Amino acid sequence: MKMLEGKVAAVTGAASGLGRAMALAFAGEGMHAALADVDEPGLKSTLDEVQSRGVRAFAMRVDVSRYQEVESFCSKATAQFGATHVVCNNAGVSPLGAVWENTLADWQWILGVNLWGVIHGVRAFVPRLLAQGEGHVVNTASVAGLISPPGMGAYNVTKHAVVALSESLYHDLRLRGSPVGVSVLCPAYVPTGIADSERNRPRELLNPGKNPSKEEALLRKAVASGKLSADDVARAVVAAVKEERFYVLTHPRIKGAIRARMEDILDERAPRNPLAL
């Protein structure tokens, strides 16, 4: 999709971080925007900024773990703008810790948002993109979808699944001769609100009395020290959509760890710790 002006972008997780930056980057290209998040104050702030770019936009509270809410968001975007062209399934959360330490509530929450949120976005939007014969899907994964760092097993599981889903979606669309494009975004540490995602955890999935893990403290420090900004990553996403590029790897230095994982698989040896390479 080389020409974006006048078209429509739908972005989940738009209240902060990468979602907010992507919404603003697409608005900067002259695209109208449909914005979704559970953080209503943050969503309103993004909406105001997007509209200040001179484009049309609306915001809707959406819990992406609930299909009916995602479908309603998709229907409203279609009703408001007539079509949606770029769909960013971006909402994400990050409860961390050793895999045996994650509670059932942790697993339900992270799978619901990080994986089911993408599944729901694909199911709601892709049939409409197919019917109109035009569009592009951007699924936010992570380098944790290409390697498996310790201390973040639940997060790794969801992000590996998003990469697999995106690759399968790409193949399925090509087999049907569809021009609809797909990109999977795999950034490393970026200063965003992901380390503070607990603020949006549903009441029924809270962990009363559970202390923050040491991994969560390390994540907060790593995220804050990220060399690229959310705006840098958003610009890379816009470029990938225009170039119809599938893998969006914003941190080239991580490729060594990805290559090491592939070598470990092909040589059938135990995986090396990607954080120690």
N, C-alpha and C positions, 0 to 999 in steps of 0.2 A: 504494500500500500504506500506508494510514493507520495500521493497527494492526500494530506490529512485535513486541510482547511475546510471548514463547513461540515465535517463529519462528526461522529459522536463517539466518545469514549465512556465506558462504564468501568468504575474502579471500586473495588471493595477494600476495606481497611484504609479508607481515604481520610480519616480524621488526623492521622499523624504519620511520621516516618516516610517510608517509601511510597505508600499509597497517596499521601498528600503531595509528595514531590512529583509523582507521575501525573496526578490530576493537573497540577500547575504546568508541568512540561507540555502536556497535550493541549491545555488551554493556550499556552504560548504559541502553539502551532495553528491556532484558530479553530480548535475542536470544541464542540459543546460537550457537556459532561453530566453524567449521572453518577452520583456519589453515594457510597454506602458505608456504614460502620455502626457499631453499638455505642460509641462514644459521641453522644449528641452535641455537647459543647464544642469538642474538637471538630466535628463534622460541620457545624455551623461556621466555624472559623475558616475551614477550607473552602466552603461554599462561597463565603464573602470574597476570599482571595481569588478564586476562580472567576467569579462574576466581574471582578475588577479588571480582568483581562479583556472584557468586552464580548464575552461569549455567553450563551444561555446555559443554565445549569439548574439542577435540583438535587436535594439531599434527602436521604431516607434512612431511618434507623433499620438496620438489617442484621440479624444474627445469622451468619452464613452457615452455621451448623444445622439450620432448619430450612429444609427445601422450600416450603411454601413461602417463606419470606424472600428467598432468592428469586423464586418464580415471580412473586409480586413485584419485586424490584425490576426484573427484566420486562415484565408487562408494562409497568409504569414508564420505563425508558422508551419502549416502543410507542406507547401512546403519546408521550410528550414530544418525541423527536421524529417519529415515523420509522426509525431504524437505529440500530447500534452497530458500530463498525469495529471498534477496538474494545475488547473485553479483558480487563486486568483482574484475574482472580488472585488477590494479593493479601487478604487478611491473614494474620498469623499470630501465634502465641508461643511461649517458650518455657514451660515448666521443665527444670533440669534435674540432674541427679543420676546416680547409678540406676540401671534398669530395674533392679529389685527393690529400689527405694521409692520409685514412683507409685503413687496410690492409684486405685481404680479411677478416682476422680480426675487425677492428672491425665491418665490415658484417655478418658472419655472427653475431656476438654480439648486436649491437643489434637486428637483424631477428628473431633467434631469441627474444629475451626480449620486446621492446616490441611487436612485431607478431604473430609466431607465437604468443606467449603468450596474447594476446587471442583470436586465431583458435581456438586449442585450447580455451580456456575457453568460448567460444561454442558450439563443436561438442559439447563434453562436456555442458554444463549446459542449454543452451536446449531441446533435445528433451525433457528431463525437466520443465522449467518449462512447456512447452507441454502436456505430458500431464497435469500436475496443474492446469492452468488458472489459475495464479497465480505471480507472481514478478516480480523486477526485476533487470535487469543494469546494472551500473555499470562502464563502461570508462574507465580513467584515460588521458587524452591529455595535453594541455598547451596553453597559448597558442601553443606552437610547432606545434600542429596547425591553427592558424587564421591564423598569420603565418609568415614564413620568415626569421628572423634570420640574419645571417652567422655563420660559424664553427661552425655546428652542423647542417650539412646532413644528416648521417645521422640525427640525432635528429629533425630536422624531417620527414624522409621517413617515419619510423615513426609519428610523432604525427599527421601529416596522414592517413596510412592508417587509423589508429584512429578518427579522426573520420569518415572516409568509411564505414568498416565499421559504425560505430555508427548513422549516419544510414540506411544501407541496411538494417541489422537492424531499426530502428524501422519503416521502410516495409514490410518483409517481414512483420513481425508484424501490422501494421495491416491489410494486405491479406488476411490469414488470419483476421481478426476476433479475434485473441488479446488478452487483457487484460494480457499480460506487458509490463511497462514497461522503458524503456531510458533511461539517462542517460549523457552523456559529460562527464567532468570535465576542465576546461581551466584549471588554475591557472597563475599566474605563479610568481615565485620564492618558495619556502617553505623555511624551515630544516629540511631533512631530510637523510638519508644519501645522496642521489642523487649528490652530488659525490664520494663515496667508494665508488662502485659497483665500481671496479676490484678491490676486495678479494674480490669474488665471481666474477670472470671465470674461466671454465673453463681448466684448464691447457693444453688443446689449442688454445685461442684466444688465448693470451698473445702479446704483442708484444715479444720480447726486444730490448733495446737502444733501444726507442723512447722518446724523452724526452716528458714531459708537454707538451702544447701550451699556448700562452699563453691560449687559450680556456678550458682547464680551470682555470687559475688565476683567470680572471675569473669563471667559473661558481662556484667555491668562495666567492669574495667576495660575489657577487650572492646566492647562496643564503643565506649567513650573515646578509645584511642584510634578508631578507624581512620585511615588516611583519606579515603574517599567520602564525600558527603552524599546524603540522600539525593540531592540535586544532580550530582555527577552520575549516579546510577540511573536516575530517571532519564537523563539525556541519552545514556547508552540504550535504554529501552526504546526511546523514540527512534533512534538510529536503527535498531534491530528491526522494528516494525517496517520502516521505510525500505530496508534492505532485504526484508523477508528472511532474516537470519534466525535459525532455531536456537542454538546455545548462546546465551548471553553471560559470558564469564568476565566479570568486571575487575577481578583481581588476578592478573596473570601469574603472580608468584605462587598461587595455589596449584598451578598445573603440575608442579613437581610431585605434590602429594597425590594428585589424581593419577599420574603416571605410575607412581609406586604401587597404588592399589591395583591398577590393571596388571602390573607385572606380578604382584603377589597372587592374583587370581590365575593368571596364565601359567605361572610356575608352580601352582598348587601348594603354596606355603602359607604359614600363618600370617595374618595381616600385621603390618608394622603400624605403630602409633603415628598417625599423620601429624600430630602436634610435636613429635620429636624429630621430624625429618628436616 
